[in-house]
Amino acid sequence: MDLDDKTFTICLKNESIASQVDKQLDYGTSLGVRGTPAFFIGRVAGDKIADVRMVSGAQTYENFARIIDVFLK
């Protein structure tokens, strides 16, 4: 799929969209995200995150499986 340059430029100039992007960027930064991709793998207990590990960068299947297995034990 190709990027529609015209639509993208219009979107970038939309203050409402820019505000949403800024909020998401601030939220990610507050969680420690410094680049993409970033993944959060963990457990939820009730309605709260009990344990979580952030994984940055492209990962192999084996690495994801190893991290997930730790949480499944």
All heavy atoms as TSV, in Angstrom:
chain	resi	resn	atom	element	x	y	z
A	1	MET	N	N	0.846	-1.169	0.000
A	1	MET	CA	C	0.000	0.000	0.000
A	1	MET	C	C	0.894	1.236	0.000
A	1	MET	O	O	1.826	1.341	0.780
A	1	MET	CB	C	-0.917	-0.035	1.221
A	1	MET	CG	C	-1.761	1.179	1.383
A	1	MET	SD	S	-2.810	1.041	2.842
A	1	MET	CE	C	-4.369	1.317	2.077
A	2	ASP	N	N	0.603	2.159	-0.866
A	2	ASP	CA	C	1.384	3.386	-0.968
A	2	ASP	C	C	0.779	4.478	-0.107
A	2	ASP	O	O	-0.435	4.530	0.106
A	2	ASP	CB	C	1.434	3.868	-2.420
A	2	ASP	CG	C	2.221	2.923	-3.311
A	2	ASP	OD1	O	3.129	2.250	-2.795
A	2	ASP	OD2	O	1.927	2.860	-4.519
A	3	LEU	N	N	1.630	5.365	0.371
A	3	LEU	CA	C	1.198	6.510	1.156
A	3	LEU	C	C	0.561	7.534	0.221
A	3	LEU	O	O	1.121	7.877	-0.820
A	3	LEU	CB	C	2.388	7.140	1.874
A	3	LEU	CG	C	2.105	8.400	2.666
A	3	LEU	CD1	C	1.238	8.075	3.873
A	3	LEU	CD2	C	3.407	9.040	3.124
A	4	ASP	N	N	-0.623	7.997	0.584
A	4	ASP	CA	C	-1.298	9.055	-0.157
A	4	ASP	C	C	-0.739	10.380	0.369
A	4	ASP	O	O	-1.137	10.860	1.432
A	4	ASP	CB	C	-2.810	8.968	0.059
A	4	ASP	CG	C	-3.591	10.022	-0.701
A	4	ASP	OD1	O	-3.018	11.084	-1.031
A	4	ASP	OD2	O	-4.778	9.789	-0.946
A	5	ASP	N	N	0.213	10.946	-0.367
A	5	ASP	CA	C	0.914	12.151	0.082
A	5	ASP	C	C	-0.038	13.307	0.389
A	5	ASP	O	O	0.151	14.021	1.375
A	5	ASP	CB	C	1.935	12.611	-0.960
A	5	ASP	CG	C	3.102	11.649	-1.102
A	5	ASP	OD1	O	3.415	10.949	-0.121
A	5	ASP	OD2	O	3.699	11.598	-2.194
A	6	LYS	N	N	-1.033	13.498	-0.436
A	6	LYS	CA	C	-1.968	14.620	-0.252
A	6	LYS	C	C	-2.743	14.462	1.055
A	6	LYS	O	O	-2.820	15.389	1.869
A	6	LYS	CB	C	-2.917	14.718	-1.435
A	6	LYS	CG	C	-3.870	15.891	-1.351
A	6	LYS	CD	C	-4.762	15.973	-2.578
A	6	LYS	CE	C	-5.729	17.135	-2.429
A	6	LYS	NZ	N	-6.617	17.241	-3.584
A	7	THR	N	N	-3.286	13.275	1.282
A	7	THR	CA	C	-4.045	13.012	2.505
A	7	THR	C	C	-3.149	13.117	3.731
A	7	THR	O	O	-3.534	13.682	4.756
A	7	THR	CB	C	-4.700	11.615	2.443
A	7	THR	OG1	O	-5.551	11.566	1.302
A	7	THR	CG2	C	-5.510	11.327	3.691
A	8	PHE	N	N	-1.940	12.605	3.631
A	8	PHE	CA	C	-0.992	12.657	4.737
A	8	PHE	C	C	-0.651	14.100	5.102
A	8	PHE	O	O	-0.638	14.478	6.271
A	8	PHE	CB	C	0.275	11.879	4.380
A	8	PHE	CG	C	1.281	11.803	5.491
A	8	PHE	CD1	C	1.030	11.046	6.623
A	8	PHE	CD2	C	2.479	12.492	5.404
A	8	PHE	CE1	C	1.957	10.977	7.659
A	8	PHE	CE2	C	3.411	12.430	6.423
A	8	PHE	CZ	C	3.153	11.668	7.551
A	9	THR	N	N	-0.401	14.933	4.104
A	9	THR	CA	C	-0.073	16.339	4.340
A	9	THR	C	C	-1.242	17.072	4.994
A	9	THR	O	O	-1.041	17.846	5.939
A	9	THR	CB	C	0.318	17.030	3.015
A	9	THR	OG1	O	1.449	16.345	2.468
A	9	THR	CG2	C	0.664	18.487	3.237
A	10	ILE	N	N	-2.443	16.814	4.528
A	10	ILE	CA	C	-3.638	17.430	5.124
A	10	ILE	C	C	-3.760	16.997	6.585
A	10	ILE	O	O	-4.023	17.805	7.473
A	10	ILE	CB	C	-4.906	17.065	4.322
A	10	ILE	CG1	C	-4.882	17.750	2.958
A	10	ILE	CG2	C	-6.166	17.440	5.096
A	10	ILE	CD1	C	-5.938	17.234	1.988
A	11	CYS	N	N	-3.541	15.732	6.843
A	11	CYS	CA	C	-3.620	15.190	8.199
A	11	CYS	C	C	-2.589	15.864	9.105
A	11	CYS	O	O	-2.892	16.232	10.241
A	11	CYS	CB	C	-3.412	13.682	8.163
A	11	CYS	SG	S	-3.585	12.870	9.754
A	12	LEU	N	N	-1.372	16.030	8.617
A	12	LEU	CA	C	-0.313	16.652	9.407
A	12	LEU	C	C	-0.650	18.085	9.808
A	12	LEU	O	O	-0.238	18.558	10.856
A	12	LEU	CB	C	1.004	16.663	8.631
A	12	LEU	CG	C	1.782	15.364	8.569
A	12	LEU	CD1	C	3.031	15.545	7.715
A	12	LEU	CD2	C	2.160	14.878	9.948
A	13	LYS	N	N	-1.410	18.764	8.977
A	13	LYS	CA	C	-1.758	20.167	9.235
A	13	LYS	C	C	-2.993	20.312	10.117
A	13	LYS	O	O	-3.306	21.416	10.558
A	13	LYS	CB	C	-1.968	20.906	7.914
A	13	LYS	CG	C	-0.681	21.044	7.119
A	13	LYS	CD	C	-0.913	21.759	5.816
A	13	LYS	CE	C	0.393	21.879	5.043
A	13	LYS	NZ	N	0.226	22.559	3.760
A	14	ASN	N	N	-3.683	19.211	10.397
A	14	ASN	CA	C	-4.890	19.233	11.216
A	14	ASN	C	C	-4.498	19.304	12.695
A	14	ASN	O	O	-3.903	18.373	13.229
A	14	ASN	CB	C	-5.718	17.975	10.930
A	14	ASN	CG	C	-7.020	17.933	11.687
A	14	ASN	OD1	O	-7.097	18.337	12.840
A	14	ASN	ND2	N	-8.037	17.415	11.034
A	15	GLU	N	N	-4.829	20.408	13.352
A	15	GLU	CA	C	-4.439	20.610	14.751
A	15	GLU	C	C	-5.018	19.543	15.685
A	15	GLU	O	O	-4.383	19.138	16.653
A	15	GLU	CB	C	-4.860	22.002	15.224
A	15	GLU	CG	C	-4.042	23.120	14.613
A	15	GLU	CD	C	-2.581	23.038	14.977
A	15	GLU	OE1	O	-2.245	22.694	16.131
A	15	GLU	OE2	O	-1.741	23.314	14.097
A	16	SER	N	N	-6.222	19.075	15.406
A	16	SER	CA	C	-6.847	18.034	16.232
A	16	SER	C	C	-6.038	16.737	16.158
A	16	SER	O	O	-5.783	16.094	17.177
A	16	SER	CB	C	-8.284	17.787	15.771
A	16	SER	OG	O	-8.846	16.705	16.473
A	17	ILE	N	N	-5.632	16.378	14.963
A	17	ILE	CA	C	-4.825	15.171	14.776
A	17	ILE	C	C	-3.455	15.356	15.421
A	17	ILE	O	O	-2.949	14.472	16.123
A	17	ILE	CB	C	-4.668	14.820	13.278
A	17	ILE	CG1	C	-6.027	14.554	12.639
A	17	ILE	CG2	C	-3.718	13.647	13.081
A	17	ILE	CD1	C	-6.767	13.363	13.177
A	18	ALA	N	N	-2.843	16.512	15.211
A	18	ALA	CA	C	-1.528	16.792	15.797
A	18	ALA	C	C	-1.581	16.698	17.314
A	18	ALA	O	O	-0.676	16.161	17.950
A	18	ALA	CB	C	-1.039	18.172	15.358
A	19	SER	N	N	-2.663	17.190	17.906
A	19	SER	CA	C	-2.831	17.125	19.359
A	19	SER	C	C	-2.912	15.675	19.832
A	19	SER	O	O	-2.310	15.307	20.845
A	19	SER	CB	C	-4.080	17.894	19.776
A	19	SER	OG	O	-4.326	17.752	21.147
A	20	GLN	N	N	-3.658	14.849	19.092
A	20	GLN	CA	C	-3.777	13.426	19.452
A	20	GLN	C	C	-2.422	12.726	19.350
A	20	GLN	O	O	-2.066	11.931	20.224
A	20	GLN	CB	C	-4.781	12.733	18.536
A	20	GLN	CG	C	-6.210	13.164	18.759
A	20	GLN	CD	C	-7.138	12.509	17.743
A	20	GLN	OE1	O	-6.982	11.337	17.412
A	20	GLN	NE2	N	-8.106	13.262	17.258
A	21	VAL	N	N	-1.672	13.034	18.310
A	21	VAL	CA	C	-0.357	12.428	18.124
A	21	VAL	C	C	0.568	12.848	19.262
A	21	VAL	O	O	1.288	12.028	19.833
A	21	VAL	CB	C	0.244	12.808	16.744
A	21	VAL	CG1	C	1.703	12.390	16.651
A	21	VAL	CG2	C	-0.568	12.181	15.625
A	22	ASP	N	N	0.539	14.133	19.617
A	22	ASP	CA	C	1.381	14.620	20.717
A	22	ASP	C	C	1.044	13.923	22.031
A	22	ASP	O	O	1.945	13.560	22.792
A	22	ASP	CB	C	1.236	16.136	20.880
A	22	ASP	CG	C	1.911	16.921	19.770
A	22	ASP	OD1	O	2.777	16.350	19.067
A	22	ASP	OD2	O	1.565	18.109	19.603
A	23	LYS	N	N	-0.242	13.712	22.300
A	23	LYS	CA	C	-0.650	13.032	23.540
A	23	LYS	C	C	-0.145	11.589	23.555
A	23	LYS	O	O	0.349	11.110	24.579
A	23	LYS	CB	C	-2.177	13.056	23.687
A	23	LYS	CG	C	-2.727	14.392	24.086
A	23	LYS	CD	C	-4.246	14.348	24.180
A	23	LYS	CE	C	-4.806	15.729	24.451
A	23	LYS	NZ	N	-6.273	15.740	24.439
A	24	GLN	N	N	-0.262	10.911	22.427
A	24	GLN	CA	C	0.205	9.530	22.348
A	24	GLN	C	C	1.725	9.459	22.478
A	24	GLN	O	O	2.262	8.562	23.134
A	24	GLN	CB	C	-0.252	8.884	21.035
A	24	GLN	CG	C	-1.744	8.664	20.948
A	24	GLN	CD	C	-2.225	7.674	21.993
A	24	GLN	OE1	O	-1.629	6.618	22.175
A	24	GLN	NE2	N	-3.293	8.016	22.665
A	25	LEU	N	N	2.415	10.416	21.881
A	25	LEU	CA	C	3.872	10.467	21.988
A	25	LEU	C	C	4.297	10.695	23.437
A	25	LEU	O	O	5.191	10.010	23.950
A	25	LEU	CB	C	4.422	11.575	21.093
A	25	LEU	CG	C	5.936	11.748	21.084
A	25	LEU	CD1	C	6.637	10.488	20.584
A	25	LEU	CD2	C	6.316	12.943	20.226
A	26	ASP	N	N	3.638	11.621	24.109
A	26	ASP	CA	C	3.945	11.884	25.519
A	26	ASP	C	C	3.676	10.652	26.384
A	26	ASP	O	O	4.456	10.327	27.273
A	26	ASP	CB	C	3.127	13.071	26.045
A	26	ASP	CG	C	3.565	14.396	25.453
A	26	ASP	OD1	O	4.672	14.468	24.886
A	26	ASP	OD2	O	2.781	15.364	25.548
A	27	TYR	N	N	2.568	9.961	26.109
A	27	TYR	CA	C	2.222	8.761	26.879
A	27	TYR	C	C	3.275	7.682	26.673
A	27	TYR	O	O	3.771	7.074	27.637
A	27	TYR	CB	C	0.839	8.262	26.481
A	27	TYR	CG	C	0.384	7.057	27.254
A	27	TYR	CD1	C	0.315	7.077	28.645
A	27	TYR	CD2	C	0.026	5.895	26.611
A	27	TYR	CE1	C	-0.105	5.966	29.359
A	27	TYR	CE2	C	-0.396	4.776	27.315
A	27	TYR	CZ	C	-0.462	4.822	28.683
A	27	TYR	OH	O	-0.872	3.720	29.390
A	28	GLY	N	N	3.642	7.436	25.431
A	28	GLY	CA	C	4.665	6.431	25.149
A	28	GLY	C	C	5.988	6.772	25.814
A	28	GLY	O	O	6.638	5.911	26.404
A	29	THR	N	N	6.364	8.038	25.744
A	29	THR	CA	C	7.607	8.482	26.375
A	29	THR	C	C	7.559	8.260	27.882
A	29	THR	O	O	8.533	7.820	28.485
A	29	THR	CB	C	7.872	9.967	26.051
A	29	THR	OG1	O	7.968	10.115	24.634
A	29	THR	CG2	C	9.151	10.460	26.696
A	30	SER	N	N	6.393	8.517	28.490
A	30	SER	CA	C	6.260	8.326	29.937
A	30	SER	C	C	6.392	6.854	30.326
A	30	SER	O	O	6.758	6.535	31.452
A	30	SER	CB	C	4.929	8.880	30.443
A	30	SER	OG	O	3.846	8.020	30.119
A	31	LEU	N	N	6.122	5.956	29.386
A	31	LEU	CA	C	6.250	4.520	29.631
A	31	LEU	C	C	7.650	4.003	29.318
A	31	LEU	O	O	7.947	2.831	29.517
A	31	LEU	CB	C	5.223	3.745	28.807
A	31	LEU	CG	C	3.763	3.991	29.154
A	31	LEU	CD1	C	2.851	3.279	28.153
A	31	LEU	CD2	C	3.453	3.542	30.568
A	32	GLY	N	N	8.499	4.873	28.804
A	32	GLY	CA	C	9.866	4.477	28.500
A	32	GLY	C	C	10.127	4.149	27.051
A	32	GLY	O	O	11.223	3.719	26.697
A	33	VAL	N	N	9.131	4.322	26.194
A	33	VAL	CA	C	9.318	4.029	24.774
A	33	VAL	C	C	10.240	5.086	24.174
A	33	VAL	O	O	10.019	6.282	24.336
A	33	VAL	CB	C	7.963	4.007	24.029
A	33	VAL	CG1	C	8.179	3.816	22.535
A	33	VAL	CG2	C	7.060	2.924	24.590
A	34	ARG	N	N	11.281	4.612	23.492
A	34	ARG	CA	C	12.236	5.522	22.870
A	34	ARG	C	C	12.324	5.317	21.358
A	34	ARG	O	O	13.066	6.004	20.681
A	34	ARG	CB	C	13.634	5.325	23.480
A	34	ARG	CG	C	13.691	5.578	24.966
A	34	ARG	CD	C	13.567	7.055	25.276
A	34	ARG	NE	N	13.603	7.306	26.708
A	34	ARG	CZ	C	12.527	7.576	27.443
A	34	ARG	NH1	N	11.341	7.633	26.904
A	34	ARG	NH2	N	12.648	7.800	28.735
A	35	GLY	N	N	11.595	4.340	20.842
A	35	GLY	CA	C	11.605	4.080	19.408
A	35	GLY	C	C	10.584	3.016	19.062
A	35	GLY	O	O	9.869	2.519	19.933
A	36	THR	N	N	10.506	2.694	17.797
A	36	THR	CA	C	9.562	1.685	17.345
A	36	THR	C	C	10.324	0.583	16.625
A	36	THR	O	O	11.389	0.850	16.051
A	36	THR	CB	C	8.513	2.283	16.398
A	36	THR	OG1	O	9.168	2.853	15.275
A	36	THR	CG2	C	7.655	3.300	17.101
A	37	PRO	N	N	9.803	-0.612	16.653
A	37	PRO	CA	C	8.629	-1.017	17.422
A	37	PRO	C	C	8.960	-1.190	18.902
A	37	PRO	O	O	10.101	-1.421	19.268
A	37	PRO	CB	C	8.242	-2.359	16.806
A	37	PRO	CG	C	9.522	-2.926	16.287
A	37	PRO	CD	C	10.360	-1.737	15.869
A	38	ALA	N	N	7.931	-1.055	19.712
A	38	ALA	CA	C	8.040	-1.311	21.149
A	38	ALA	C	C	6.842	-2.166	21.551
A	38	ALA	O	O	5.729	-1.920	21.108
A	38	ALA	CB	C	8.053	-0.011	21.942
A	39	PHE	N	N	7.098	-3.172	22.358
A	39	PHE	CA	C	6.056	-4.107	22.778
A	39	PHE	C	C	6.036	-4.179	24.294
A	39	PHE	O	O	7.083	-4.119	24.937
A	39	PHE	CB	C	6.334	-5.517	22.235
A	39	PHE	CG	C	6.501	-5.562	20.748
A	39	PHE	CD1	C	7.756	-5.396	20.174
A	39	PHE	CD2	C	5.409	-5.771	19.927
A	39	PHE	CE1	C	7.929	-5.435	18.804
A	39	PHE	CE2	C	5.567	-5.807	18.544
A	39	PHE	CZ	C	6.828	-5.640	17.982
A	40	PHE	N	N	4.856	-4.334	24.856
A	40	PHE	CA	C	4.714	-4.553	26.289
A	40	PHE	C	C	4.129	-5.937	26.471
A	40	PHE	O	O	3.036	-6.229	25.999
A	40	PHE	CB	C	3.814	-3.484	26.916
A	40	PHE	CG	C	4.446	-2.124	26.909
A	40	PHE	CD1	C	4.269	-1.269	25.841
A	40	PHE	CD2	C	5.244	-1.719	27.958
A	40	PHE	CE1	C	4.872	-0.026	25.813
A	40	PHE	CE2	C	5.859	-0.475	27.948
A	40	PHE	CZ	C	5.665	0.376	26.876
A	41	ILE	N	N	4.875	-6.792	27.150
A	41	ILE	CA	C	4.459	-8.172	27.378
A	41	ILE	C	C	4.349	-8.357	28.877
A	41	ILE	O	O	5.247	-7.988	29.628
A	41	ILE	CB	C	5.483	-9.162	26.789
A	41	ILE	CG1	C	5.650	-8.912	25.294
A	41	ILE	CG2	C	5.057	-10.600	27.073
A	41	ILE	CD1	C	6.781	-9.690	24.665
A	42	GLY	N	N	3.229	-8.920	29.319
A	42	GLY	CA	C	3.082	-9.105	30.749
A	42	GLY	C	C	1.808	-9.815	31.139
A	42	GLY	O	O	1.204	-10.518	30.338
A	43	ARG	N	N	1.435	-9.602	32.401
A	43	ARG	CA	C	0.227	-10.214	32.953
A	43	ARG	C	C	-0.697	-9.125	33.469
A	43	ARG	O	O	-0.236	-8.077	33.922
A	43	ARG	CB	C	0.571	-11.121	34.141
A	43	ARG	CG	C	1.288	-12.378	33.820
A	43	ARG	CD	C	1.507	-13.272	35.042
A	43	ARG	NE	N	2.036	-12.574	36.207
A	43	ARG	CZ	C	1.318	-12.288	37.303
A	43	ARG	NH1	N	0.055	-12.617	37.390
A	43	ARG	NH2	N	1.878	-11.680	38.332
A	44	VAL	N	N	-1.983	-9.428	33.428
A	44	VAL	CA	C	-2.987	-8.550	34.011
A	44	VAL	C	C	-3.663	-9.314	35.128
A	44	VAL	O	O	-4.056	-10.470	34.956
A	44	VAL	CB	C	-4.025	-8.113	32.951
A	44	VAL	CG1	C	-5.128	-7.293	33.582
A	44	VAL	CG2	C	-3.346	-7.343	31.834
A	45	ALA	N	N	-3.765	-8.691	36.283
A	45	ALA	CA	C	-4.460	-9.278	37.437
A	45	ALA	C	C	-5.646	-8.373	37.752
A	45	ALA	O	O	-5.465	-7.215	38.105
A	45	ALA	CB	C	-3.532	-9.395	38.625
A	46	GLY	N	N	-6.840	-8.917	37.567
A	46	GLY	CA	C	-8.022	-8.082	37.733
A	46	GLY	C	C	-8.052	-7.052	36.627
A	46	GLY	O	O	-8.041	-7.387	35.459
A	47	ASP	N	N	-8.066	-5.789	37.011
A	47	ASP	CA	C	-8.067	-4.739	36.001
A	47	ASP	C	C	-6.766	-3.938	36.008
A	47	ASP	O	O	-6.695	-2.833	35.508
A	47	ASP	CB	C	-9.261	-3.797	36.200
A	47	ASP	CG	C	-9.213	-3.081	37.545
A	47	ASP	OD1	O	-8.419	-3.478	38.411
A	47	ASP	OD2	O	-9.978	-2.116	37.721
A	48	LYS	N	N	-5.718	-4.536	36.581
A	48	LYS	CA	C	-4.426	-3.847	36.666
A	48	LYS	C	C	-3.309	-4.691	36.068
A	48	LYS	O	O	-3.359	-5.919	36.106
A	48	LYS	CB	C	-4.085	-3.532	38.117
A	48	LYS	CG	C	-5.085	-2.609	38.767
A	48	LYS	CD	C	-4.574	-2.125	40.093
A	48	LYS	CE	C	-5.650	-1.317	40.762
A	48	LYS	NZ	N	-5.452	0.073	40.754
A	49	ILE	N	N	-2.313	-4.005	35.548
A	49	ILE	CA	C	-1.131	-4.696	35.043
A	49	ILE	C	C	-0.295	-5.120	36.239
A	49	ILE	O	O	0.109	-4.294	37.051
A	49	ILE	CB	C	-0.318	-3.793	34.108
A	49	ILE	CG1	C	-1.157	-3.421	32.877
A	49	ILE	CG2	C	0.984	-4.470	33.699
A	49	ILE	CD1	C	-0.503	-2.407	31.974
A	50	ALA	N	N	-0.072	-6.423	36.366
A	50	ALA	CA	C	0.667	-6.958	37.510
A	50	ALA	C	C	2.165	-6.992	37.226
A	50	ALA	O	O	2.969	-6.615	38.058
A	50	ALA	CB	C	0.160	-8.348	37.858
A	51	ASP	N	N	2.546	-7.457	36.082
A	51	ASP	CA	C	3.946	-7.542	35.668
A	51	ASP	C	C	4.004	-7.151	34.201
A	51	ASP	O	O	3.127	-7.515	33.420
A	51	ASP	CB	C	4.475	-8.976	35.788
A	51	ASP	CG	C	4.520	-9.460	37.218
A	51	ASP	OD1	O	5.085	-8.750	38.052
A	51	ASP	OD2	O	3.985	-10.559	37.478
A	52	VAL	N	N	5.037	-6.446	33.843
A	52	VAL	CA	C	5.181	-6.068	32.433
A	52	VAL	C	C	6.653	-5.917	32.093
A	52	VAL	O	O	7.470	-5.540	32.940
A	52	VAL	CB	C	4.410	-4.771	32.111
A	52	VAL	CG1	C	5.037	-3.578	32.796
A	52	VAL	CG2	C	4.304	-4.548	30.619
A	53	ARG	N	N	6.968	-6.259	30.882
A	53	ARG	CA	C	8.316	-6.064	30.366
A	53	ARG	C	C	8.207	-5.389	29.011
A	53	ARG	O	O	7.443	-5.820	28.153
A	53	ARG	CB	C	9.030	-7.403	30.221
A	53	ARG	CG	C	10.400	-7.232	29.628
A	53	ARG	CD	C	11.215	-8.474	29.693
A	53	ARG	NE	N	12.439	-8.257	28.938
A	53	ARG	CZ	C	13.224	-9.213	28.541
A	53	ARG	NH1	N	12.943	-10.464	28.841
A	53	ARG	NH2	N	14.307	-8.944	27.857
A	54	MET	N	N	8.956	-4.309	28.833
A	54	MET	CA	C	8.981	-3.647	27.541
A	54	MET	C	C	10.089	-4.261	26.698
A	54	MET	O	O	11.200	-4.479	27.178
A	54	MET	CB	C	9.237	-2.150	27.684
A	54	MET	CG	C	9.142	-1.431	26.346
A	54	MET	SD	S	9.348	0.352	26.450
A	54	MET	CE	C	11.108	0.450	26.629
A	55	VAL	N	N	9.772	-4.546	25.459
A	55	VAL	CA	C	10.730	-5.116	24.519
A	55	VAL	C	C	10.831	-4.138	23.348
A	55	VAL	O	O	9.824	-3.817	22.724
A	55	VAL	CB	C	10.276	-6.504	24.025
A	55	VAL	CG1	C	11.274	-7.088	23.059
A	55	VAL	CG2	C	10.038	-7.440	25.200
A	56	SER	N	N	12.023	-3.658	23.090
A	56	SER	CA	C	12.233	-2.687	22.014
A	56	SER	C	C	12.868	-3.346	20.804
A	56	SER	O	O	13.694	-4.244	20.932
A	56	SER	CB	C	13.147	-1.560	22.492
A	56	SER	OG	O	12.523	-0.814	23.495
A	57	GLY	N	N	12.474	-2.867	19.658
A	57	GLY	CA	C	13.082	-3.310	18.412
A	57	GLY	C	C	12.485	-4.599	17.884
A	57	GLY	O	O	11.720	-5.280	18.549
A	58	ALA	N	N	12.837	-4.887	16.656
A	58	ALA	CA	C	12.375	-6.119	16.020
A	58	ALA	C	C	12.982	-7.303	16.754
A	58	ALA	O	O	14.163	-7.291	17.100
A	58	ALA	CB	C	12.776	-6.135	14.553
A	59	GLN	N	N	12.171	-8.304	17.006
A	59	GLN	CA	C	12.607	-9.482	17.762
A	59	GLN	C	C	12.289	-10.744	16.978
A	59	GLN	O	O	11.365	-10.780	16.179
A	59	GLN	CB	C	11.880	-9.542	19.114
A	59	GLN	CG	C	12.077	-8.328	19.980
A	59	GLN	CD	C	13.484	-8.199	20.501
A	59	GLN	OE1	O	14.101	-9.181	20.905
A	59	GLN	NE2	N	14.003	-6.984	20.499
A	60	THR	N	N	13.025	-11.774	17.271
A	60	THR	CA	C	12.741	-13.070	16.660
A	60	THR	C	C	11.566	-13.727	17.377
A	60	THR	O	O	11.237	-13.370	18.521
A	60	THR	CB	C	13.959	-14.011	16.773
A	60	THR	OG1	O	14.211	-14.256	18.166
A	60	THR	CG2	C	15.183	-13.414	16.100
A	61	TYR	N	N	10.975	-14.682	16.721
A	61	TYR	CA	C	9.906	-15.462	17.343
A	61	TYR	C	C	10.416	-16.108	18.624
A	61	TYR	O	O	9.733	-16.108	19.648
A	61	TYR	CB	C	9.402	-16.531	16.365
A	61	TYR	CG	C	8.495	-17.534	17.025
A	61	TYR	CD1	C	7.145	-17.254	17.201
A	61	TYR	CD2	C	8.994	-18.747	17.509
A	61	TYR	CE1	C	6.314	-18.163	17.837
A	61	TYR	CE2	C	8.168	-19.655	18.139
A	61	TYR	CZ	C	6.835	-19.353	18.300
A	61	TYR	OH	O	6.010	-20.245	18.937
A	62	GLU	N	N	11.624	-16.639	18.565
A	62	GLU	CA	C	12.195	-17.332	19.716
A	62	GLU	C	C	12.341	-16.401	20.917
A	62	GLU	O	O	12.087	-16.795	22.054
A	62	GLU	CB	C	13.556	-17.947	19.351
A	62	GLU	CG	C	13.478	-19.112	18.399
A	62	GLU	CD	C	13.270	-18.706	16.935
A	62	GLU	OE1	O	13.426	-17.503	16.596
A	62	GLU	OE2	O	12.937	-19.588	16.143
A	63	ASN	N	N	12.725	-15.163	20.680
A	63	ASN	CA	C	12.875	-14.223	21.776
A	63	ASN	C	C	11.517	-13.878	22.394
A	63	ASN	O	O	11.368	-13.838	23.611
A	63	ASN	CB	C	13.599	-12.954	21.323
A	63	ASN	CG	C	14.127	-12.156	22.496
A	63	ASN	OD1	O	14.618	-12.722	23.467
A	63	ASN	ND2	N	14.023	-10.850	22.412
A	64	PHE	N	N	10.506	-13.637	21.543
A	64	PHE	CA	C	9.162	-13.391	22.071
A	64	PHE	C	C	8.666	-14.593	22.864
A	64	PHE	O	O	8.103	-14.447	23.948
A	64	PHE	CB	C	8.171	-13.073	20.943
A	64	PHE	CG	C	8.174	-11.645	20.514
A	64	PHE	CD1	C	8.558	-11.294	19.240
A	64	PHE	CD2	C	7.776	-10.631	21.382
A	64	PHE	CE1	C	8.551	-9.972	18.831
A	64	PHE	CE2	C	7.759	-9.306	20.992
A	64	PHE	CZ	C	8.150	-8.975	19.706
A	65	ALA	N	N	8.870	-15.789	22.313
A	65	ALA	CA	C	8.413	-17.006	22.993
A	65	ALA	C	C	9.079	-17.152	24.355
A	65	ALA	O	O	8.419	-17.494	25.351
A	65	ALA	CB	C	8.698	-18.233	22.124
A	66	ARG	N	N	10.363	-16.871	24.438
A	66	ARG	CA	C	11.098	-16.983	25.704
A	66	ARG	C	C	10.532	-16.002	26.733
A	66	ARG	O	O	10.296	-16.362	27.891
A	66	ARG	CB	C	12.582	-16.710	25.461
A	66	ARG	CG	C	13.453	-16.866	26.680
A	66	ARG	CD	C	14.925	-16.615	26.377
A	66	ARG	NE	N	15.208	-15.387	25.660
A	66	ARG	CZ	C	15.209	-14.160	26.207
A	66	ARG	NH1	N	14.931	-14.029	27.475
A	66	ARG	NH2	N	15.500	-13.107	25.481
A	67	ILE	N	N	10.282	-14.775	26.321
A	67	ILE	CA	C	9.748	-13.764	27.240
A	67	ILE	C	C	8.337	-14.133	27.688
A	67	ILE	O	O	8.010	-14.064	28.874
A	67	ILE	CB	C	9.765	-12.370	26.574
A	67	ILE	CG1	C	11.213	-11.938	26.308
A	67	ILE	CG2	C	9.032	-11.345	27.430
A	67	ILE	CD1	C	11.337	-10.765	25.360
A	68	ILE	N	N	7.518	-14.553	26.759
A	68	ILE	CA	C	6.129	-14.923	27.093
A	68	ILE	C	C	6.105	-16.143	28.009
A	68	ILE	O	O	5.324	-16.200	28.958
A	68	ILE	CB	C	5.318	-15.165	25.802
A	68	ILE	CG1	C	5.127	-13.830	25.071
A	68	ILE	CG2	C	3.973	-15.838	26.111
A	68	ILE	CD1	C	4.598	-13.966	23.653
A	69	ASP	N	N	6.980	-17.101	27.758
A	69	ASP	CA	C	7.040	-18.298	28.599
A	69	ASP	C	C	7.321	-17.961	30.059
A	69	ASP	O	O	6.799	-18.615	30.972
A	69	ASP	CB	C	8.086	-19.293	28.082
A	69	ASP	CG	C	7.627	-20.034	26.835
A	69	ASP	OD1	O	6.400	-20.016	26.551
A	69	ASP	OD2	O	8.486	-20.616	26.145
A	70	VAL	N	N	8.131	-16.934	30.293
A	70	VAL	CA	C	8.414	-16.519	31.667
A	70	VAL	C	C	7.117	-16.103	32.373
A	70	VAL	O	O	6.889	-16.452	33.530
A	70	VAL	CB	C	9.427	-15.347	31.685
A	70	VAL	CG1	C	9.519	-14.716	33.058
A	70	VAL	CG2	C	10.791	-15.838	31.220
A	71	PHE	N	N	6.242	-15.408	31.674
A	71	PHE	CA	C	4.986	-14.948	32.259
A	71	PHE	C	C	3.955	-16.073	32.394
A	71	PHE	O	O	3.041	-15.985	33.201
A	71	PHE	CB	C	4.404	-13.793	31.456
A	71	PHE	CG	C	5.154	-12.517	31.645
A	71	PHE	CD1	C	6.044	-12.075	30.685
A	71	PHE	CD2	C	4.996	-11.761	32.800
A	71	PHE	CE1	C	6.750	-10.893	30.878
A	71	PHE	CE2	C	5.698	-10.590	32.979
A	71	PHE	CZ	C	6.580	-10.149	32.028
A	72	LEU	N	N	4.089	-17.126	31.602
A	72	LEU	CA	C	3.140	-18.229	31.655
A	72	LEU	C	C	3.446	-19.198	32.793
A	72	LEU	O	O	2.608	-20.024	33.143
A	72	LEU	CB	C	3.123	-18.983	30.320
A	72	LEU	CG	C	2.552	-18.201	29.147
A	72	LEU	CD1	C	2.692	-19.016	27.873
A	72	LEU	CD2	C	1.097	-17.820	29.386
A	73	LYS	N	N	4.640	-19.114	33.377
A	73	LYS	CA	C	5.008	-20.031	34.461
A	73	LYS	C	C	4.335	-19.656	35.755
A	73	LYS	O	O	4.061	-18.579	36.076
A	73	LYS	CB	C	6.517	-20.047	34.648
A	73	LYS	CG	C	7.206	-20.702	33.484
A	73	LYS	CD	C	8.705	-20.720	33.690
A	73	LYS	CE	C	9.342	-21.386	32.477
A	73	LYS	NZ	N	10.768	-21.413	32.535
